[in-house]
Amino acid sequence: MLAMVVAKAKNNVIGKDNQLIWHLPKDLQYFKKLTTGHVIIMGRKTLESLPFLLPNREHWVVTRQADYKPPYEGVRVFHSPEEAVKVAEALEVAYCIGGAQMYESFMPYAETLYVTEIDKEFEGDAHFPTIDLNQFEVVESIAGEVDEKNPWPFSFVTYRRKE
């Protein structure tokens, strides 16, 4: 199964200059809980923005660069979303974690979307695609707890593709 994990602002912004804009420790904990022990699929720019490989996860990168050499050992390289999806079908779950182009490319294949919805608009240059509610339905929504470290209202919303 292919799933997506994303934190997005009210205006669908997910980042700026290849970086996250906000720091929400509770969202990072949620991401870690979901993805630990699983495959995470990302675009080249997302991989290269990581300071290190995320522990206890298998990293897959999708790039059009035919001779791409990842900056880290053990990263599996694919040259199209379709190629990665085909291999991911054999897994219990693989998580697409961005960036914007990857979310756009993988949306037709995603069965579940794990979306941290931040109730604030941010300026940014990367956006998550609009979720088509004719294709997806909300199956769970849990309000996040605002505190000094998580300053904006947010919710963990799970969308599942309709049958």
Residue frames as a rotation matrix with the C-alpha (Angstrom) as fourth column:
MET 1
0.577 0.817 0.000 0.00
0.817 -0.577 0.000 0.00
0.000 0.000 -1.000 0.00
LEU 2
-0.524 -0.691 0.498 1.17
0.665 -0.697 -0.269 3.50
0.533 0.190 0.825 -0.74
ALA 3
0.564 0.615 -0.551 0.46
0.820 -0.496 0.285 6.24
-0.098 -0.613 -0.784 1.79
MET 4
-0.029 -0.555 0.831 1.51
0.376 -0.777 -0.505 9.86
0.926 0.298 0.231 2.05
VAL 5
0.273 0.033 -0.961 2.62
0.939 -0.228 0.259 11.79
-0.210 -0.973 -0.094 5.11
VAL 6
-0.340 -0.352 0.872 2.58
0.576 -0.811 -0.103 15.59
0.744 0.467 0.479 5.03
ALA 7
-0.143 0.334 -0.932 2.23
0.773 -0.551 -0.316 18.64
-0.619 -0.765 -0.179 7.24
LYS 8
-0.497 0.030 0.867 0.49
0.732 -0.523 0.437 21.45
0.466 0.852 0.238 5.39
ALA 9
-0.916 0.183 -0.357 -0.71
0.048 -0.834 -0.550 24.93
-0.398 -0.521 0.755 6.13
LYS 10
-0.023 0.996 -0.090 -4.28
0.174 -0.085 -0.981 26.11
-0.984 -0.038 -0.171 5.60
ASN 11
0.531 0.170 -0.830 -3.23
-0.670 -0.515 -0.535 27.39
-0.518 0.840 -0.159 2.14
ASN 12
0.991 -0.069 0.116 -1.59
0.113 0.894 -0.434 24.01
-0.074 0.443 0.893 1.26
VAL 13
0.417 -0.907 0.059 1.95
-0.718 -0.369 -0.590 25.39
0.557 0.204 -0.805 1.72
ILE 14
0.957 -0.143 -0.252 4.41
0.246 0.862 0.444 22.69
0.153 -0.487 0.860 2.78
GLY 15
0.265 -0.929 -0.259 7.76
0.812 0.071 0.579 24.45
-0.519 -0.364 0.773 2.53
LYS 16
0.987 -0.099 -0.126 9.97
-0.148 -0.866 -0.477 27.24
-0.061 0.490 -0.870 1.30
ASP 17
0.312 -0.932 -0.183 13.48
-0.905 -0.233 -0.355 27.07
0.288 0.277 -0.917 -0.19
ASN 18
0.092 -0.196 -0.976 13.47
-0.179 0.961 -0.209 23.27
0.980 0.194 0.053 0.24
GLN 19
-0.933 -0.350 -0.080 12.92
0.031 0.144 -0.989 23.56
0.358 -0.926 -0.123 4.01
LEU 20
-0.012 0.899 -0.439 10.04
0.931 0.170 0.324 23.14
0.366 -0.404 -0.838 6.44
ILE 21
-0.146 0.035 0.989 8.73
0.032 -0.999 0.040 26.52
0.989 0.037 0.145 7.55
TRP 22
0.480 0.462 0.746 7.44
-0.727 -0.267 0.633 25.58
0.492 -0.846 0.208 10.98
HIS 23
-0.729 -0.611 -0.307 8.66
-0.270 0.670 -0.692 23.52
0.629 -0.421 -0.654 13.90
LEU 24
0.324 0.855 0.406 5.94
-0.885 0.123 0.448 21.37
0.333 -0.505 0.797 15.46
PRO 25
-0.677 -0.680 0.283 7.54
-0.736 0.626 -0.257 18.70
-0.002 -0.383 -0.924 17.68
LYS 26
-0.143 0.688 0.711 4.22
-0.382 0.625 -0.681 16.82
-0.913 -0.369 0.173 17.96
ASP 27
0.787 0.361 -0.500 4.05
-0.581 0.161 -0.798 16.55
-0.208 0.919 0.336 14.18
LEU 28
-0.073 -0.901 -0.428 7.62
-0.885 0.256 -0.388 15.24
0.460 0.351 -0.816 14.07
GLN 29
-0.650 -0.088 0.755 6.73
-0.580 0.700 -0.417 12.62
-0.492 -0.709 -0.506 16.70
TYR 30
0.423 0.885 0.196 3.66
-0.403 0.378 -0.834 11.61
-0.812 0.273 0.516 14.64
PHE 31
0.589 -0.292 -0.753 5.81
-0.776 0.053 -0.628 11.31
0.223 0.955 -0.196 11.50
LYS 32
-0.505 -0.859 0.086 8.37
-0.834 0.461 -0.304 9.20
0.221 -0.225 -0.949 13.34
LYS 33
-0.362 0.455 0.814 5.68
-0.475 0.661 -0.581 6.90
-0.802 -0.597 -0.023 14.82
LEU 34
0.695 0.698 -0.173 4.08
-0.469 0.256 -0.845 6.33
-0.546 0.668 0.505 11.41
THR 35
0.719 -0.369 -0.589 7.21
-0.614 0.059 -0.787 5.81
0.325 0.928 -0.184 9.33
THR 36
-0.183 -0.844 0.504 9.64
-0.954 0.275 0.115 3.99
-0.236 -0.460 -0.856 11.64
GLY 37
-0.363 -0.073 0.929 10.26
-0.135 0.991 0.025 0.47
-0.922 -0.116 -0.369 10.36
HIS 38
0.565 0.658 0.498 8.91
0.460 0.250 -0.852 1.27
-0.685 0.710 -0.161 6.88
VAL 39
-0.359 -0.584 0.728 10.02
0.932 -0.190 0.307 2.52
-0.041 0.789 0.612 3.48
ILE 40
0.334 0.408 -0.850 9.96
0.235 -0.909 -0.344 6.27
-0.913 -0.084 -0.400 2.92
ILE 41
0.008 -0.219 0.976 9.89
0.997 0.073 0.008 7.56
-0.073 0.973 0.219 -0.65
MET 42
0.441 0.084 -0.893 11.05
0.242 -0.970 0.028 11.04
-0.864 -0.228 -0.448 -1.53
GLY 43
0.950 -0.171 0.263 12.32
0.200 -0.317 -0.927 13.21
0.242 0.933 -0.267 -4.32
ARG 44
0.165 -0.986 0.009 15.98
0.785 0.126 -0.606 14.03
0.597 0.108 0.795 -4.79
LYS 45
-0.214 -0.251 0.944 15.74
-0.167 -0.943 -0.289 17.53
0.962 -0.219 0.160 -3.29
THR 46
0.729 0.512 0.454 14.02
-0.548 0.039 0.836 16.18
0.410 -0.858 0.309 -0.18
LEU 47
0.795 -0.499 -0.344 16.70
0.568 0.812 0.135 13.52
0.212 -0.302 0.929 0.25
GLU 48
-0.111 -0.934 0.341 19.45
0.690 -0.319 -0.650 16.08
0.715 0.163 0.680 -0.17
SER 49
0.090 0.202 0.975 17.82
-0.429 -0.876 0.221 18.37
0.899 -0.439 0.007 2.41
LEU 50
0.942 0.246 -0.227 18.11
0.065 0.530 0.845 15.68
0.328 -0.811 0.484 5.10
PRO 51
0.407 -0.839 0.361 21.09
-0.907 -0.418 0.053 16.16
0.106 -0.349 -0.931 7.42
PHE 52
-0.777 -0.559 0.288 21.32
-0.583 0.812 0.004 12.34
-0.236 -0.165 -0.958 7.74
LEU 53
-0.534 0.613 -0.583 19.30
-0.096 0.641 0.762 9.22
0.840 0.463 -0.283 6.92
LEU 54
0.076 0.652 0.754 16.31
-0.936 -0.214 0.280 8.88
0.344 -0.727 0.594 9.23
PRO 55
-0.771 -0.515 0.375 16.90
-0.626 0.722 -0.295 5.97
-0.119 -0.462 -0.879 11.61
ASN 56
-0.676 0.434 0.596 15.08
0.103 0.856 -0.506 2.65
-0.730 -0.281 -0.623 11.18
ARG 57
0.548 0.805 -0.227 13.62
-0.186 -0.148 -0.971 3.48
-0.815 0.575 0.069 7.79
GLU 58
-0.212 -0.546 0.810 14.51
0.784 0.399 0.474 2.35
-0.583 0.736 0.344 4.28
HIS 59
0.007 0.122 -0.992 15.03
-0.213 -0.970 -0.121 5.39
-0.977 0.212 0.020 2.04
TRP 60
-0.034 0.041 0.999 13.91
0.930 0.367 0.017 5.39
-0.366 0.929 -0.050 -1.60
VAL 61
-0.279 -0.078 -0.957 14.55
-0.117 -0.987 0.114 8.36
-0.953 0.144 0.266 -3.87
VAL 62
0.418 0.442 0.794 12.88
0.799 0.237 -0.553 9.14
-0.432 0.865 -0.254 -7.19
THR 63
0.016 -0.468 -0.884 14.90
-0.218 -0.864 0.454 11.21
-0.976 0.186 -0.116 -9.66
ARG 64
0.959 0.282 -0.027 14.99
-0.063 0.120 -0.991 11.73
-0.276 0.952 0.133 -13.40
GLN 65
0.297 -0.927 -0.229 18.83
-0.950 -0.312 0.029 11.90
-0.098 0.209 -0.973 -13.26
ALA 66
0.790 0.082 -0.608 19.96
-0.331 0.891 -0.311 8.68
0.517 0.447 0.730 -14.93
ASP 67
0.052 -0.884 -0.465 23.37
0.329 0.455 -0.828 8.60
0.943 -0.110 0.315 -13.22
TYR 68
0.448 0.210 0.869 22.26
-0.581 -0.671 0.461 9.90
0.680 -0.711 -0.179 -9.81
LYS 69
-0.303 -0.573 -0.761 24.47
0.444 0.621 -0.645 8.95
0.843 -0.534 0.066 -6.86
PRO 70
0.751 0.660 0.037 22.74
0.260 -0.347 0.901 9.55
0.608 -0.667 -0.432 -3.50
PRO 71
0.134 -0.718 0.683 24.70
-0.625 -0.596 -0.504 11.42
0.769 -0.359 -0.529 -0.81
TYR 72
0.013 -0.063 0.998 24.13
-0.937 0.348 0.035 8.52
-0.350 -0.935 -0.055 1.60
GLU 73
-0.896 -0.356 -0.265 24.87
-0.415 0.883 0.217 4.78
0.157 0.304 -0.939 1.47
GLY 74
-0.864 0.487 0.128 21.95
0.377 0.794 -0.477 2.38
-0.333 -0.364 -0.870 1.14
VAL 75
-0.208 0.812 -0.546 19.45
-0.450 -0.575 -0.684 4.67
-0.869 0.103 0.485 -0.60
ARG 76
-0.334 0.187 0.924 17.48
0.691 0.715 0.105 2.89
-0.641 0.674 -0.368 -3.31
VAL 77
-0.649 -0.006 -0.761 17.15
-0.359 -0.879 0.313 4.94
-0.671 0.476 0.568 -6.51
PHE 78
-0.018 0.692 0.721 14.15
0.778 0.463 -0.425 4.88
-0.628 0.553 -0.547 -8.86
HIS 79
-0.912 -0.409 -0.029 13.76
0.282 -0.677 0.680 6.86
-0.297 0.612 0.733 -12.05
SER 80
-0.570 0.792 0.220 9.97
-0.253 -0.424 0.869 7.20
0.782 0.440 0.442 -12.11
PRO 81
-0.392 0.524 0.756 7.13
-0.906 -0.079 -0.415 7.22
-0.158 -0.848 0.506 -9.59
GLU 82
0.592 0.687 -0.422 5.60
-0.766 0.642 -0.030 4.24
0.250 0.341 0.906 -11.42
GLU 83
-0.005 -0.711 -0.703 8.78
-0.162 0.695 -0.701 2.20
0.987 0.111 -0.118 -10.92
ALA 84
-0.865 -0.317 0.388 8.73
-0.391 -0.059 -0.919 2.89
0.314 -0.947 -0.073 -7.16
VAL 85
-0.052 0.940 0.336 4.98
-0.986 0.004 -0.166 2.22
-0.158 -0.340 0.927 -6.89
LYS 86
0.458 0.207 -0.864 5.39
-0.546 0.833 -0.090 -1.16
0.701 0.514 0.495 -8.60
VAL 87
-0.467 -0.710 -0.528 8.00
0.086 0.558 -0.826 -2.28
0.880 -0.431 -0.199 -6.03
ALA 88
-0.825 0.166 0.540 6.03
-0.556 -0.413 -0.722 -0.72
0.103 -0.895 0.433 -3.13
GLU 89
0.134 0.952 -0.274 2.96
-0.834 0.257 0.488 -2.82
0.535 0.163 0.829 -4.01
ALA 90
0.084 -0.178 -0.980 4.67
0.159 0.974 -0.163 -5.82
0.984 -0.142 0.110 -2.42
LEU 91
-0.866 -0.500 -0.023 5.02
0.138 -0.195 -0.971 -3.99
0.481 -0.844 0.238 0.92
GLU 92
-0.233 0.762 -0.604 2.58
0.964 0.100 -0.245 -3.62
-0.126 -0.640 -0.758 3.78
VAL 93
0.878 0.453 -0.154 3.03
0.424 -0.886 -0.185 0.15
-0.221 0.097 -0.970 3.44
ALA 94
-0.370 -0.904 0.214 5.44
0.928 -0.370 0.043 2.65
0.040 0.214 0.976 1.92
TYR 95
0.474 0.530 -0.703 5.19
0.641 -0.755 -0.136 6.35
-0.604 -0.386 -0.697 2.74
CYS 96
0.053 -0.381 0.923 5.71
0.779 -0.563 -0.277 9.15
0.625 0.734 0.266 0.25
ILE 97
0.235 -0.034 -0.971 7.17
0.869 -0.440 0.226 12.02
-0.435 -0.898 -0.074 2.29
GLY 98
0.774 0.166 -0.612 7.62
-0.015 -0.960 -0.279 14.73
-0.633 0.225 -0.740 -0.36
GLY 99
-0.792 0.151 -0.591 8.39
0.087 -0.931 -0.354 17.12
-0.604 -0.332 0.725 -1.78
ALA 100
-0.116 0.860 -0.497 5.69
-0.527 -0.477 -0.703 18.85
-0.842 0.180 0.509 -3.77
GLN 101
-0.204 -0.001 -0.979 6.47
-0.964 0.176 0.200 17.15
0.172 0.984 -0.036 -7.11
MET 102
-0.951 -0.166 -0.263 6.49
-0.121 0.976 -0.179 13.72
0.286 -0.138 -0.948 -5.46
TYR 103
-0.603 0.796 0.051 3.14
0.029 0.086 -0.996 14.35
-0.797 -0.599 -0.075 -3.77
GLU 104
0.039 0.599 -0.800 1.69
-0.853 -0.397 -0.339 15.40
-0.521 0.695 0.495 -7.13
SER 105
-0.396 -0.315 -0.862 3.15
-0.816 0.551 0.174 12.33
0.420 0.773 -0.475 -8.89
PHE 106
-0.967 -0.076 -0.243 2.15
0.031 0.911 -0.410 9.80
0.253 -0.404 -0.879 -6.23
MET 107
-0.599 0.783 0.167 -1.36
-0.672 -0.378 -0.636 11.13
-0.435 -0.493 0.753 -5.49
PRO 108
0.092 0.707 -0.701 -3.05
-0.922 0.326 0.208 8.85
0.375 0.628 0.682 -8.09
TYR 109
-0.165 -0.268 -0.949 -1.51
-0.082 0.963 -0.258 5.80
0.983 0.035 -0.181 -6.36
ALA 110
-0.889 -0.267 0.372 -2.03
-0.351 -0.121 -0.928 6.77
0.293 -0.956 0.014 -2.71
GLU 111
-0.246 0.811 -0.530 -4.58
0.503 0.575 0.646 4.83
0.829 -0.108 -0.549 -0.68
THR 112
0.577 0.364 -0.731 -4.15
0.816 -0.220 0.535 6.76
0.034 -0.905 -0.423 2.57
LEU 113
-0.008 -0.534 0.845 -3.10
0.208 -0.828 -0.521 10.34
0.978 0.171 0.118 3.34
TYR 114
0.281 -0.014 -0.960 -1.80
0.960 -0.011 0.281 11.21
-0.014 -1.000 0.010 6.81
VAL 115
-0.054 -0.180 0.982 -2.09
0.482 -0.866 -0.133 14.98
0.874 0.466 0.133 6.88
THR 116
-0.291 -0.047 -0.956 -1.12
0.877 -0.412 -0.247 17.30
-0.382 -0.910 0.162 9.71
GLU 117
0.133 0.458 0.879 -3.35
0.730 -0.646 0.225 20.27
0.671 0.611 -0.420 8.94
ILE 118
-0.642 -0.425 -0.638 -2.01
0.736 -0.574 -0.358 23.48
-0.214 -0.700 0.681 10.48
ASP 119
0.383 0.917 0.109 -4.73
0.923 -0.375 -0.083 26.08
-0.035 0.133 -0.991 10.97
LYS 120
0.354 -0.348 -0.868 -2.62
0.006 -0.927 0.375 28.99
-0.935 -0.138 -0.326 9.73
GLU 121
0.957 -0.094 0.276 -1.49
0.277 0.002 -0.961 30.30
0.090 0.996 0.028 6.36
PHE 122
0.261 -0.940 -0.221 2.22
0.257 -0.153 0.954 30.50
-0.930 -0.306 0.201 5.61
GLU 123
0.609 -0.246 -0.754 4.28
-0.758 -0.459 -0.463 32.00
-0.232 0.854 -0.466 2.78
GLY 124
0.006 -0.655 0.756 6.02
-0.124 0.749 0.651 29.32
-0.992 -0.098 -0.076 0.79
ASP 125
-0.183 -0.157 -0.970 7.04
-0.953 -0.216 0.215 28.04
-0.243 0.964 -0.110 -2.63
ALA 126
-0.903 -0.040 -0.428 6.05
-0.168 0.949 0.265 24.36
0.395 0.311 -0.864 -2.27
HIS 127
-0.254 0.917 0.308 2.43
-0.964 -0.212 -0.164 23.22
-0.085 -0.339 0.937 -2.04
PHE 128
-0.778 0.186 0.600 0.57
0.070 0.975 -0.211 19.99
-0.624 -0.122 -0.772 -1.37
PRO 129
-0.856 0.515 0.044 -1.99
0.030 -0.035 0.999 19.17
0.516 0.857 0.014 -4.08
THR 130
-0.357 0.830 0.429 -5.61
-0.933 -0.340 -0.117 19.89
0.049 -0.442 0.896 -3.23
ILE 131
-0.921 0.083 0.380 -7.19
-0.027 0.960 -0.277 16.75
-0.388 -0.266 -0.883 -1.81
ASP 132
-0.610 0.725 -0.320 -10.10
-0.541 -0.086 0.836 15.69
0.579 0.684 0.445 -4.02
LEU 133
-0.660 0.400 0.635 -12.94
-0.581 0.264 -0.770 14.86
-0.476 -0.877 0.058 -1.63
ASN 134
0.493 0.732 -0.470 -14.67
-0.870 0.409 -0.275 12.97
-0.009 0.545 0.839 -4.44
GLN 135
0.264 -0.497 -0.826 -11.78
-0.304 0.770 -0.561 10.50
0.915 0.400 0.052 -4.25
PHE 136
-0.691 -0.577 -0.436 -10.84
0.284 0.339 -0.897 10.65
0.665 -0.743 -0.070 -0.54
GLU 137
0.522 0.821 0.229 -12.84
0.016 -0.278 0.960 10.73
0.853 -0.498 -0.158 2.66
VAL 138
-0.311 -0.567 0.763 -11.82
-0.778 -0.309 -0.547 11.72
0.546 -0.764 -0.345 6.17
VAL 139
0.253 0.367 -0.895 -11.71
0.156 0.898 0.412 8.61
0.955 -0.243 0.170 8.37
GLU 140
0.346 -0.155 -0.925 -10.11
0.938 0.078 0.338 10.19
0.020 -0.985 0.172 11.43
SER 141
0.130 -0.349 0.928 -9.37
0.124 -0.923 -0.364 13.68
0.984 0.162 -0.077 12.74
ILE 142
0.414 -0.112 -0.903 -7.57
0.903 0.178 0.392 14.28
0.116 -0.978 0.175 16.02
ALA 143
0.870 -0.086 0.485 -6.99
-0.082 -0.996 -0.031 17.80
0.485 -0.013 -0.874 17.30
GLY 144
-0.041 -0.957 -0.288 -3.40
0.643 0.195 -0.741 18.48
0.765 -0.216 0.607 18.26
GLU 145
0.636 0.218 -0.740 -2.53
0.760 -0.341 0.553 20.12
-0.132 -0.915 -0.382 21.53
VAL 146
0.451 -0.452 0.770 -1.27
0.159 -0.807 -0.568 23.70
0.878 0.379 -0.292 21.27
ASP 147
0.760 -0.292 -0.580 1.48
0.593 -0.055 0.804 24.55
-0.267 -0.955 0.131 23.76
GLU 148
0.591 -0.559 -0.582 4.64
-0.325 -0.825 0.461 26.65
-0.738 -0.083 -0.669 23.95
LYS 149
-0.504 -0.839 0.204 6.48
-0.171 0.328 0.929 24.30
-0.847 0.433 -0.309 21.57
ASN 150
-0.659 0.421 0.624 3.52
0.752 0.404 0.522 23.73
-0.033 0.812 -0.582 19.20
PRO 151
-0.809 0.167 -0.563 2.18
0.134 -0.882 -0.453 27.27
-0.572 -0.442 0.691 18.82
TRP 152
-0.655 0.597 -0.464 -0.41
-0.749 -0.430 0.504 26.88
0.101 0.678 0.728 16.03
PRO 153
0.157 0.774 0.614 -3.69
-0.621 0.561 -0.548 24.96
-0.768 -0.295 0.568 16.11
PHE 154
-0.532 -0.343 -0.774 -3.34
-0.822 0.429 0.375 21.72
0.204 0.836 -0.510 14.14
SER 155
0.462 0.677 0.572 -5.06
-0.701 0.675 -0.232 18.39
-0.543 -0.294 0.786 13.56
PHE 156
-0.797 -0.579 0.176 -3.91
-0.386 0.710 0.589 14.96
-0.465 0.401 -0.789 12.49
VAL 157
0.273 0.932 -0.237 -6.32
-0.753 0.054 -0.655 14.06
-0.598 0.358 0.717 9.67
THR 158
-0.713 -0.427 0.556 -6.39
-0.041 0.817 0.576 10.66
-0.700 0.388 -0.600 7.96
TYR 159
0.143 0.693 -0.707 -7.94
-0.905 -0.197 -0.376 10.43
-0.400 0.694 0.599 4.50
ARG 160
-0.451 -0.230 0.862 -8.68
0.077 0.953 0.294 7.11
-0.889 0.199 -0.412 2.81
ARG 161
-0.875 0.127 -0.466 -9.35
-0.483 -0.184 0.856 6.62
0.023 0.975 0.223 -0.88
LYS 162
0.029 0.967 0.252 -13.02
-0.791 0.176 -0.586 5.85
-0.611 -0.183 0.770 -1.51
GLU 163
-0.349 -0.088 0.933 -13.86
0.192 0.968 0.163 2.43
-0.917 0.236 -0.321 -2.95
